[in-house]
Amino acid sequence: MSLSLNGNGNSRRPSPLRPASHSSAFESTMAAMDEGVHPVIHTGRVAVITGAASGIGRAAALELAKVGMKIAIADVNEETLNKVGAEVTKVVGEGNVLVVPTDVSKLEDVVRLRDKVYEAWGEVAVLMNNAGIGLPSKSWEGIDAWRKTFDVNVFGCVPWLSAQLFHSRCPMADSVLNVQQTFVPSIIHQENPAVVINTGSKQGITNPPGNPAYNASKAAVKSLTEGLAYELRNSVPPANVTAHLFVPGWTWTGMTGDKGDAEKPAGAWTAQETVLYMLDYVRQGKFYILVPDNETRREIDQLRIMWSAGDLVEGRPALSRWHKDYKALFDDYVREGVAQLE
């Protein structure tokens, strides 16, 4: 069986087409967002960003502030969060920023965050779940790392669910599901449109060897965000809310080695570049936001995803891309796919 995106079914090693709305030049995705044009991302509307004390969360807060949005930022690191709050205030002005130290693995903290935002501004236009840790893990050992990774990246100790599945206490960290289940029931009743952006990972799609707990947790984020998008799309009455799966490329943040004094690797994007790319695709209404970087272009990511799907469809060994008997075939597949683009 062959996999193809061009519909002719003849190519054993197909290549995805370039997105019609973008050239290959990165500059085309970096255009400034026009204030007052997009119904969600524009002056006066409200963004809530978790994990906002650093990295992608901080960059998102600053970029949305530049558009003129009101910004509520949350993170467990109060000292660093306050510094980011001061930065955002310089951009959008006092009265337009809420700094709410929050451990979003604690349901009561998330409820308090929601209540503060609605008491201050009465709505949420952008809910950005920017969660994740990546502890070392192995498939047959390190159960504590597995528990903490899933608690942080997925469950956040939604009290009954975490207790039933893991019999563990809640860590001090972020949670996609906890924030989603607290905010979305309020957001869907708003008159104005809104978006929910969940941060996933390419590792949750192509599943590279090395950290199975992180990969599995981010695969769960992908699945729950797809489910959210379907339920919002088919709700009765219709919800004026869309969901988006944000999948960053190699982004230079504290999680990937940026400790403040190291030089950014040439292959990585800055958090600002990654966020601007994401926001451009949200404006287009895209669900899957697969972000490239200076080392891996979008089309390479697409080929890798197609190959991974082919493991199941064509009966290859699991993770055949890294199998000694298939690695050369994968390399040929990518080479031929890239050649079709040139």
Number of C-alpha atoms within 10 A of each C-alpha: 11 12 20 16 12 12 9 9 12 12 16 13 20 24 25 19 13 12 10 6 8 11 11 12 8 15 10 12 18 17 11 11 18 11 15 14 11 13 14 22 26 21 20 18 24 27 27 25 23 28 26 30 25 20 21 26 24 24 22 27 29 25 19 26 26 18 20 21 25 29 29 25 29 28 26 20 17 16 12 14 23 19 14 22 25 14 16 28 19 13 17 20 14 13 10 20 25 21 21 23 21 26 24 29 28 21 20 13 17 25 17 12 26 21 14 16 23 13 10 13 14 12 21 28 24 24 23 26 26 24 27 24 16 19 15 14 19 14 11 7 9 13 14 13 17 24 20 25 27 24 31 27 28 25 25 30 28 19 15 9 13 18 13 9 10 16 11 14 14 19 17 17 24 31 30 28 24 25 26 19 13 16 19 18 10 13 22 21 15 16 11 16 18 25 24 26 24 23 23 31 25 22 19 21 19 19 20 15 11 13 17 21 24 25 24 20 26 27 21 19 25 24 15 17 26 17 13 18 18 13 15 19 15 11 11 8 9 12 19 17 22 22 25 25 26 29 23 22 23 22 27 23 18 12 13 12 14 15 11 9 7 8 10 15 15 10 14 20 22 18 21 20 18 25 27 20 21 25 21 18 19 24 15 10 14 16 17 18 21 21 24 22 19 14 14 14 14 17 21 18 19 17 21 18 15 19 23 20 16 16 15 12 12 12 10 15 13 12 17 18 21 14 13 9 11 15 13 12 14 19 12 13 19 21 15 16 22 16 10 13 11 5
